[in-house]
């Protein structure tokens, strides 16, 4: 089975980073006018759902619900009930991989 790459190292994310560093945004605008806009939007959305910082992996409610094959409401209810530990950042809940492991112990 192929290991998931760190999203920040995927070619599309590197390309996006380079585009945003382009001072006059010509590369970004040209790309977004073409067929690549939807593909890039999907990559950006996916990057926001799973965050990796060193050894720390954070999952959004959506990402965790997809990974565990349960509804987003189930994950939210577990957070509210304290069964699953998470933190809210910029209006979005994130659950660490460690918190998921703790839940299943």
C-alpha positions, 0 to 999 in steps of 0.5 A: 500500500502506498504511504500518504505523502505529507500534503505540503510536499505534494507537487501541487502544493509546492506549485501553489506555494511558488505561485503565491510567492510570485509578486505580480500573481501572473502565474497564479491568475493564469493557472486559476483561469485554466482547468486547474482551478478545481484541482487546486481548490481540492488540494487546498481543501485537503491540506486544511483537513489534515495538518502535519506539524513535525510528528503532530498530526491534526484531523478536522472533523470532516477528515476524521469522520471520513477516516473512521467512516462515521458521520461528522455529527458523530465526531462532533457529539464525541467532542461535546461529550468529552469522549474525544479530545480536540481543540478549536482553532479559527472556528474549526475543531481539530483532533490529534492523532494521539487523542484518537489513539487514546479514545481507542485504548 
